[in-house]
C-alpha cells in the first residue's frame, strides 16, 4: 500500500522517514545529509522530466553543478 507523506506535528521532516534515511545512510556508509541528497536527487531525476521536459532537467542540473563549483 502506498502511503502518502503527512506532516507530523510541527516537524519539517517526518520522523519515520528520517529514521529510514538514517538506516539507509548507515547501510551505505554515508551521512544522513548525503543520503537525503541522494534521495532528493533520484526523485528529481524521476519527476522533473515529465514536468519540465528533458531540456528543463538539463538546465536544472547545469544550475546545480554551477552552484556547487562556486
C-alpha positions in Angstrom: 0.0 0.0 0.0 1.4 3.4 -1.0 1.5 5.8 2.0 1.4 9.5 1.3 3.5 11.8 3.5 1.7 13.8 6.1 3.1 16.4 8.5 3.9 15.1 11.9 3.2 17.9 14.4 5.3 20.9 13.6 8.2 18.8 12.3 9.6 19.6 8.8 10.6 16.0 8.2 8.5 13.1 9.1 10.5 11.3 11.9 9.8 7.9 10.4 11.2 8.9 7.0 14.2 10.4 8.8 14.7 7.2 10.7 14.6 5.3 7.4 17.1 7.6 5.9 19.4 7.1 8.9 19.2 3.3 8.4 20.0 3.6 4.7 22.8 6.0 5.4 24.4 3.6 7.9 24.0 0.7 5.5 25.6 2.7 2.6 28.3 4.2 4.7 27.1 7.8 4.2 25.9 10.6 6.4 22.1 11.3 6.7 22.7 14.5 4.8 24.4 12.6 2.0 21.6 10.0 1.9 19.0 12.8 1.8 20.8 14.5 -1.1 20.9 11.1 -2.9 17.2 10.5 -2.3 16.2 14.0 -3.5 18.5 13.8 -6.5 16.9 10.5 -7.5 13.4 11.9 -7.0 14.2 15.0 -9.1 15.7 12.9 -11.9 12.5 10.9 -12.0 9.9 13.7 -11.5 11.4 16.7 -13.3 11.4 15.4 -16.9 7.7 14.8 -17.0 7.1 18.3 -15.6 9.8 20.3 -17.3 10.9 18.1 -20.2 14.4 16.9 -20.8 15.6 20.4 -21.5 14.3 21.6 -18.2 16.1 18.8 -16.3 19.3 19.6 -18.2 19.0 23.2 -17.3 18.3 22.4 -13.6 21.3 20.0 -13.4 23.6 22.6 -15.0 22.4 25.2 -12.5 23.1 22.8 -9.6 26.6 22.0 -10.8 27.4 25.7 -11.3 26.4 26.4 -7.7 28.5 23.5 -6.4 31.5 24.8 -8.3 31.3 28.2 -6.6 
